[in-house]
Every structure is written in C-alpha cells, then in structure tokens.
Amino acid sequence: MCMNRLKTAFVALLGVCASLFFGSWDSDNQPVVGPIPASPHYDDLNQWLIVNRHGEADLFYIISTETDSRVMGNDTCHFADTYYAVQRAQMRIEMQAVDSFYSGKLNYYSPYYRQVTMQSWSSPEAVFTRLPLAMSDCVRSWDYYIKHLNQGRPFILAGFSQGAHAMLEIMKRMPDDVADRMVAAYFIGYRITKEDTACCRHLHPASGATDTGVSICFNSAKSPECEIPLVSGGNLFCINPINWRTDTVSASFVYCCKTKCDTLSARLDTKSRLLLIDGYQNDEPMPVIGVRGNYHHMELRFFHPYIRQNMADRVEAFFNNRTK
C-alpha cells in the first residue's frame, strides 16, 4: 500500500524534528503558547480507536503527526483537537492503517491526543514549549488503558516518530509489574540513546526474533552518509526487521506499491546503527531538512508484513516462556 505524498511528508517531517526537541518534560514548568483545545478524557471511548478481537494480547499504538495548525478566534492553535471532526479523521487514517498493517489477532488500542501540529516544527522554541502537552496526553491515555482496558493481558507497545518518543515517556514511568507483561516495544524509525537507557531501566535491545521484554529499533537509509542525525544520531539499539539479526547479514524483502513490487535488501551497519536499504529507486529528500537517500518516511511501509508476523511470534514466545 502506498500512502499519499502529503501523508508521507507529514510523517517524515515529524520524525526528523521530533528527535531534536523531545526530551524529558515537566508539564508543570513548561509554558504553552496559543489556544489549547479541550483535554481528551480517556474514559470517553470516542477518544480511542479500539478493535477488540478477543485476543489474548494487545497492541497499544501511538500515532505520528497527522494534523495542521488552525485558526481559533484571533489566534492560531498548534495542537490537534481530539474533538474536531476534521483532525480526528486525519489522525484516524494512521490509526486504521497501522491496525491493518500490524495487529493480526491482537486487540488494538490507539488514543487520540493533542499532538503538536506540523507547523510547529519550523521553530525550535515553539516546539520545545508545546511538546509537553502532547506527551502528557499520551501518558494519561496509557494510564487509563492499564487501569481500565488492559485487564491484565500481555501487551505490545509501539509508536512511530512523535509516537515513538511518547513510548519513552511511558516506559520511564512504567512500574515493574506492568513491564513484566510487556511482550516488546517497537520504536519505529526512532533512536534510543545512552541518555534514554540511563533513565529507563526497562529498555533492553532485541537480539533475535523471539526474545521478549525487549525494544526493537531501526532507522533506514541508503548509506551512512544519508543519515539524519536528529533521527538516529547516538542510537544504541538496532535490529534488522527482516531477518531479526544484529550482525551485517543482508536480507531480501519485497516492497509493493500500487503499480509494482520491488525486491530490496536490508543490511545492518554496525558502526552507524543504520539499516542500509539497497534497490529502492526513489531517493528524493524529505521536505524541509531531509537528506537524499534517507528513508525515515518509509519505515511503516517497507517492513509491515515482517513486523506483523514478528509481533505474533513474540506473543507466542511470551506465552511459551510463562508455561515453562
């Protein structure tokens, strides 16, 4: 499936900018500029996309940026309004796509949240002051999910770009008894740094296809020179999502668009911690600060059949380990 070019630009820009400005946040001390939409209440099921398959495990997914700033009164709002039909529809596109891509037999939970809109990324100062609000929504949604929706089931935590950073904020606060039920955490197109591991004891790199309680992380590019440091610089974790190896053994995979299917290959570069993709013909740079040959904007689409199967395999391994 190919997403439209506008969505690709949105996702790409978010992933690039998010890694620069996302850091530890304190919602009590960070000012927010401009009008603020009403806070989502997560006891309202309209603030979720939930697909209950009566499965024995869940997938909790946090979306990336899908919305634009808009005029409210005499000012401009730079947060998504989770009650506004237009922006809800924009966010729901990714929610539904990821459920289709990844869930399989898993129950699916994805919250709407007051994500920072795309235009904010043009100003570092603006982004820094606005991000804590979005992160606080994600943490609140997670807390509600654990207390009222999860019902003690094992779960997979996943996110892309802004959503992947929100995972870090969630995992920093995750108690041990909850972390014991985490099958795996999928940081799609994002980095995990030394600083992250120092403040989050639940971050452990995946080393194979079926280890559990681990974090999966990868960032794709044509070559190390095509890296966007703001996305992957300083990354410690990387695994090949085709063969689930952490060495340099290459793996072929098929990427299908509307008009054709191409056979590409993915190989881990152990020095840069990048996943090097060979055979993809479209090297056009992403908007604003993209680098030609960087494939951050393709992460969801390149690997989804392999990740879907891997999620199922890790869930099976999780239950097998419990019975030993």
C-alpha positions in Angstrom: 0.0 0.0 0.0 1.3 3.5 -0.8 0.2 6.4 1.3 -0.3 9.7 -0.4 2.6 12.1 -0.7 1.2 14.6 1.7 1.0 12.0 4.5 4.5 10.9 3.7 5.7 14.5 4.1 3.9 14.8 7.4 5.3 11.6 8.8 8.8 12.4 7.6 9.0 15.9 8.9 7.7 14.8 12.3 10.3 12.1 12.7 13.1 14.4 11.8 12.1 17.2 14.1 10.8 15.1 17.0 14.2 13.6 17.9 15.8 17.1 18.3 13.3 18.6 20.6 11.8 15.6 22.5 13.5 15.3 25.9 12.4 14.9 29.5 9.4 17.1 30.1 7.8 18.7 33.1 4.2 19.6 32.4 4.1 22.0 35.4 7.0 24.1 34.4 6.8 24.3 30.6 4.7 27.2 29.2 2.4 26.7 26.3 1.7 29.4 23.7 -1.6 29.9 21.9 -5.1 28.5 22.3 -5.3 25.0 23.7 -8.0 22.5 22.7 -10.1 20.8 25.3 -8.4 18.0 27.1 -9.3 14.5 25.9 -10.9 12.4 28.6 -9.9 8.8 28.1 -12.9 7.3 29.9 -14.7 8.5 26.7 -14.3 5.7 24.2 -14.6 8.2 21.4 -11.1 9.3 22.3 -9.8 5.9 21.1 -9.7 3.6 18.1 -10.3 0.2 19.8 -10.6 -3.1 17.9 -11.5 -5.9 20.3 -10.6 -9.2 18.7 -11.0 -11.0 22.0 -7.3 -11.8 21.6 -5.0 -12.9 24.4 -2.7 -9.9 24.0 -3.0 -6.3 23.0 -1.2 -3.8 20.7 -1.1 -0.2 22.1 0.0 2.2 19.3 0.7 5.9 19.4 0.5 7.7 16.0 2.8 10.2 14.5 1.8 13.8 13.4 -1.2 13.9 11.1 -2.6 17.5 11.7 -2.0 21.1 10.8 -2.3 24.3 12.8 -5.6 26.1 12.5 -7.1 29.5 13.4 -9.2 29.6 16.6 -10.7 33.0 17.3 -8.0 35.6 16.7 -5.1 33.2 17.3 -3.6 30.0 15.9 -3.8 26.7 17.6 -0.8 24.4 17.2 -2.3 21.3 18.8 -4.6 18.7 17.4 -8.2 19.0 18.7 -9.3 15.5 19.5 -13.0 16.6 19.4 -12.7 18.3 16.0 -14.0 16.0 13.2 -11.5 17.1 10.5 -8.5 16.5 12.6 -9.9 13.3 14.1 -10.3 12.0 10.6 -6.7 12.9 9.8 -5.4 11.0 12.9 -7.7 8.1 12.3 -6.0 7.4 8.9 -2.8 6.3 10.5 -4.6 4.5 13.4 -6.5 2.3 10.9 -3.6 1.8 8.6 -1.4 0.5 11.5 -4.1 -1.8 12.8 -4.4 -3.2 9.3 -0.6 -3.5 8.9 0.3 -5.0 12.3 -2.4 -6.3 14.6 -3.3 -9.7 13.2 -5.1 -11.3 16.1 -4.1 -8.7 18.7 -6.6 -6.4 20.3 -5.8 -2.8 19.2 -5.8 0.4 21.2 -4.8 3.7 19.8 -5.6 7.0 21.6 -6.3 10.4 20.0 -4.1 13.1 21.6 -3.3 16.8 21.3 -0.3 16.2 19.2 1.8 19.1 18.2 0.9 20.1 14.7 3.2 20.2 11.7 3.8 23.9 11.5 5.3 23.9 15.0 8.4 22.1 13.7 9.6 25.2 11.9 10.5 26.8 15.2 12.6 25.0 17.8 11.5 27.4 20.6 7.8 26.8 19.7 8.2 23.1 19.6 10.0 22.9 22.9 7.3 24.8 24.7 4.4 22.9 23.1 5.6 19.2 23.3 4.9 18.6 27.0 1.1 18.9 26.4 1.1 16.2 23.8 3.3 13.9 25.9 1.1 14.4 28.9 -2.0 13.2 26.9 -0.1 10.1 25.8 0.9 9.2 29.3 -2.6 9.8 30.6 -4.1 7.6 27.9 -1.6 4.8 28.8 -2.5 5.1 32.5 -6.2 4.8 31.6 -5.6 1.8 29.3 -3.6 -0.1 32.0 -6.2 0.6 34.7 -9.4 0.1 32.8 -8.9 -1.6 29.4 -5.9 -3.9 29.5 -7.4 -6.3 32.2 -4.0 -7.8 32.9 -3.2 -9.1 29.4 0.3 -9.1 27.9 0.8 -6.1 25.5 3.0 -4.8 22.7 3.8 -1.1 22.9 4.5 0.6 19.6 4.8 4.1 18.0 6.3 6.0 15.1 8.2 9.3 15.4 6.3 11.5 17.9 4.5 8.4 19.0 7.8 6.6 19.5 9.1 9.3 21.8 5.9 9.1 23.8 6.7 5.5 24.3 9.9 6.6 26.1 7.9 8.8 28.4 5.5 5.9 29.2 8.3 3.4 29.8 10.2 5.8 32.1 7.1 5.7 34.4 6.2 2.0 33.9 6.1 0.0 37.2 7.9 -3.4 37.2 4.7 -5.4 37.5 3.4 -3.8 34.3 6.7 -4.1 32.5 6.6 -7.8 33.3 3.6 -8.1 30.9 5.3 -6.2 28.0 5.9 -8.6 25.1 8.1 -6.0 23.3 8.3 -2.3 22.5 8.6 -1.2 18.8 10.3 2.1 18.3 9.7 2.5 14.6 12.0 5.0 12.9 13.4 6.4 16.1 16.5 6.3 18.2 17.3 5.1 21.7 20.3 6.8 23.2 22.6 6.3 26.2 20.7 9.0 28.0 17.4 7.2 27.4 18.8 3.9 28.8 20.2 5.8 31.9 16.7 7.0 32.9 14.6 4.0 31.8 15.5 0.6 33.3 13.0 -1.2 31.0 14.9 -0.5 27.8 16.7 -3.7 26.6 17.8 -4.2 23.0 16.3 -7.0 21.0 18.8 -9.6 19.9 16.6 -12.0 17.9 13.2 -12.8 16.5 11.5 -14.1 19.7 13.1 -12.5 22.7 10.6 -10.7 24.9 10.6 -7.7 27.2 12.9 -6.0 24.6 12.9 -2.9 22.5 13.0 -3.0 18.7 14.5 0.0 16.9 15.7 0.7 13.4 16.3 3.7 11.0 16.6 3.2 7.3 18.9 4.9 4.8 20.7 4.2 1.5 24.1 4.7 3.1 25.6 6.0 6.3 26.2 9.4 4.6 22.4 9.7 4.2 21.8 9.6 7.9 19.7 12.3 9.5 21.4 12.7 12.9 18.4 14.2 14.5 16.5 11.0 14.0 19.2 8.3 14.5 22.3 10.0 15.8 23.5 8.4 19.0 21.3 5.4 18.6 22.3 2.3 20.6 19.7 -0.2 19.5 19.2 -1.5 16.0 18.0 -4.8 14.6 17.2 -5.9 11.1 13.4 -6.3 10.9 13.6 -8.8 8.0 15.9 -11.4 9.4 15.9 -10.2 13.0 19.7 -10.2 13.3 22.0 -7.7 14.8 25.0 -8.5 12.5 25.7 -7.5 8.9 24.0 -10.4 7.2 21.8 -8.9 4.4 18.1 -9.9 4.0 15.9 -9.5 0.9 12.4 -8.2 1.2 9.6 -7.3 -1.2 8.1 -3.8 -1.1 4.8 -3.4 -3.1 3.3 -0.1 -4.2 0.1 0.3 -6.2 1.7 -0.3 -9.6 4.6 -2.8 -8.9 6.5 -4.8 -6.4 10.3 -4.4 -6.0 12.8 -6.7 -4.3 15.0 -4.7 -2.0 17.6 -5.7 0.6 18.3 -4.5 4.2 21.7 -4.8 5.9 22.6 -3.5 9.4 25.6 -1.2 9.5 27.0 -1.9 13.0 29.0 1.4 13.1 26.3 3.8 12.3 23.5 1.7 13.7 21.6 2.3 10.5 19.6 -0.2 8.4 21.0 0.2 4.9 18.5 -0.3 2.1 19.6 -1.3 -1.4 17.5 -1.3 -4.5 15.0 1.4 -3.7 14.9 3.9 -6.6 13.2 7.0 -5.1 15.9 8.9 -3.3 14.2 12.2 -3.2 14.8 14.0 0.1 12.1 14.6 2.6 10.8 18.1 3.0 12.5 20.9 4.9 15.6 19.2 6.3 15.5 15.8 4.6 18.6 14.1 3.1 18.6 12.4 -0.2 18.6 8.6 0.3 17.2 8.7 3.8 14.1 6.5 4.2 12.7 7.6 7.5 9.3 8.3 5.8 9.2 4.7 4.5 9.5 2.8 7.8 5.9 1.9 8.2 5.5 0.8 4.6 8.8 -1.1 4.0 8.5 -3.6 6.8 4.9 -4.1 7.9 4.4 -7.7 6.8 7.6 -8.7 8.6 6.7 -6.8 11.8 3.2 -8.1 11.8 4.5 -11.7 11.8 7.2 -10.8 14.4 4.6 -9.4 16.8 2.7 -12.7 16.6 5.9 -14.7 17.1 6.9 -12.7 20.1 3.5 -13.1 21.7 3.7 -16.8 21.2 7.1 -16.9 22.7 5.9 -14.8 25.7 3.2 -17.3 26.5 5.6 -20.3 25.9 8.0 -18.7 28.4 5.3 -18.4 31.0 4.4 -22.1 30.9 8.0 -23.3 31.4 
